[in-house]
Structure formats: C-alpha cells, structure tokens
Amino acid sequence: MNAEKPQPETPSGELSLRVLAMPADTNPAGNIFGGWAMGQMDMAGAMHATSIAATRVATVAIDGMKFHKPIHVGDEVSCYTSVQRVGRTSITLLIQMWVRRARHGQPVHVTEAVFTYVALDDKGQPVELKKP
C-alpha cells in the first residue's frame, strides 16, 4: 500500500496565475470542472516555462494529477509553479492550485500535478534550451 504524502500547509513556488472561479465553469453538481482546473494549471505552467525557455513551449505530459478538494464558484484560484527539472529541450514543473474560499481566509490546497513542456522553434520543432 502506498502512503499518501502529506498535504502542504502553505503555497510554495512562483505565483503564476490568479483567477476567479465563475458559474460558467461548473459541472452538474455545482463544483468547478476538473478540466477547467487543469486548463488553468497548464496556462500557469506554460507562462513559467516560456519565461525559462525564452521561446514558445508545448505541453507534452501531465503526471500525477490529484484533486484533493473541490473548487467552488467565487473561489479565488491561484496556481503556484516550481521547477522540478530542466532538460535539453524540456522543462518539468510542479504546479499546485490553491483557493481562498469566497476570496477570504487561508488558502486551501485543492489540486496538483507535474507538467512537462518542450521548447519549440518557429516551425514547431523541439529546440535546445539556452544555458543560463
């Protein structure tokens, strides 16, 4: 049996996106769609990866997506990104999503995943990352 890793108590990494969860993004149960959350996380990660790559990037993998708690309409949703690995052409980020219920109180950790992006040239082909 695999032991679950403990949930973080506070956000870590770079704040890469903040948005408000709206009624149009709900499922029939009244919670925000998981696909909406994944899209926001991907946008946050792509912005962070682009700043590292200094070129456009494409998502090539999403690993370990875990939904810990629901997101509600009116929640302030924040995505925090942290670099896990920089390869020859790819960047791997841990992306955590946190919410403040009705935009008040302490942040609540709702989901996380590891996203991998590949740097692309102007023809859409993988390109080596420049060394800092």
Stockholm file with secondary structure:
# STOCKHOLM 1.0

chainA/1-132         MNAEKPQPETPSGELSLRVLAMPADTNPAGNIFGGWAMGQMDMAGAMHATSIAATRVATVAIDGMKFHKPIHVGDEVSCYTSVQRVGRTSITLLIQMWVRRARHGQPVHVTEAVFTYVALDDKGQPVELKKP
#=GR chainA/1-132 SS CCCCCCCCSSCCSEEEEEEECCGGGBCTTSBBCHHHHHHHHHHHHHHHHHHHHSSCEEEEEEEEEEECSCCBTTCEEEEEEEEEEECSSEEEEEEEEEEEGGGCSSCEEEEEEEEEEEEBCTTSCBCCCCCC
#=GC SS_cons         CCCCCCCCSSCCSEEEEEEECCGGGBCTTSBBCHHHHHHHHHHHHHHHHHHHHSSCEEEEEEEEEEECSCCBTTCEEEEEEEEEEECSSEEEEEEEEEEEGGGCSSCEEEEEEEEEEEEBCTTSCBCCCCCC
//
